[in-house]
Amino acid sequence: MITVTLGTISFPFDRVVQWLEQLLDEKVVTEAIVFQHGATNPGVVSRHPLVRATPFLEFERLESLSRQSNLVISHAGQGSTRGLAAKKVPFVVIPRLASYGEHVDNHQLLFAQSVRPLGVQYCSSYEEIKRSVLNPPPAFRGPLLQGPRLVEYLMERYQTSEADSRQIAQRLETEEVDQAPVAAAPSQPAEQPLTMSSK
């Protein structure tokens, strides 16, 4: 079984629906999928015989499904990533991107880039998610969140003021990470550094 969770924020995540449809059409996925789609329209994917689609899953049910799954595919929210890492299940994350209207900024991509050196795989293309489905990563075993609290991390990593960092942290509350610890930033900046939007 594969569990796909997009969280519950109000932004659609249509790329994931398109990728799931393609994975099913190409018969890359041949096992059951539980698809928690939140505000995203699941479209034709929800009618596929292998898919059980639901907008919301209780925390305990999601936890149980994650433990039973061969792979969990999740949005790259910090709360979801933290939870999956703590469960020690095989998972990959897909960052929501502002350019597709999937979130207000690219903080999920920035977070995914910062935890990649710790062993968290993230996918930004159909080919990457296809490879992850065909060859799921092993269950996560490393430490993930050994770093400063979120506000301090944002101030240091992105050279923001405390007020700006607190504002960003408050926006992230919908992902259950208010003041939560985050992974230590990689020692080298990403090849194409991104900046936080001031929206």
HELIX and SHEET records of a PDB file:
HELIX    1   1 ASP A   14  ASP A   25  1                                  12    
HELIX    2   2 GLY A   43  ARG A   47  5                                   5    
HELIX    3   3 PHE A   59  GLN A   68  1                                  10    
HELIX    4   4 GLN A   78  LYS A   87  1                                  10    
HELIX    5   5 ALA A   98  TYR A  100  5                                   3    
HELIX    6   6 HIS A  107  VAL A  115  1                                   9    
HELIX    7   7 ARG A  116  LEU A  118  5                                   3    
HELIX    8   8 TYR A  126  LEU A  134  1                                   9    
HELIX    9   9 LEU A  150  TYR A  158  1                                   9    
HELIX   10  10 GLU A  162  ARG A  171  1                                  10    
HELIX   11  11 LEU A  172  GLU A  175  5                                   4    
SHEET    1   A 6 VAL A  51  THR A  54  0                                        
SHEET    2   A 6 ILE A  33  GLN A  36  1                                        
SHEET    3   A 6 ILE A   2  THR A   5  1                                        
SHEET    4   A 6 LEU A  71  HIS A  75  1                                        
SHEET    5   A 6 PHE A  91  ILE A  94  1                                        
SHEET    6   A 6 GLN A 121  TYR A 122  1                                        
END                                                                             
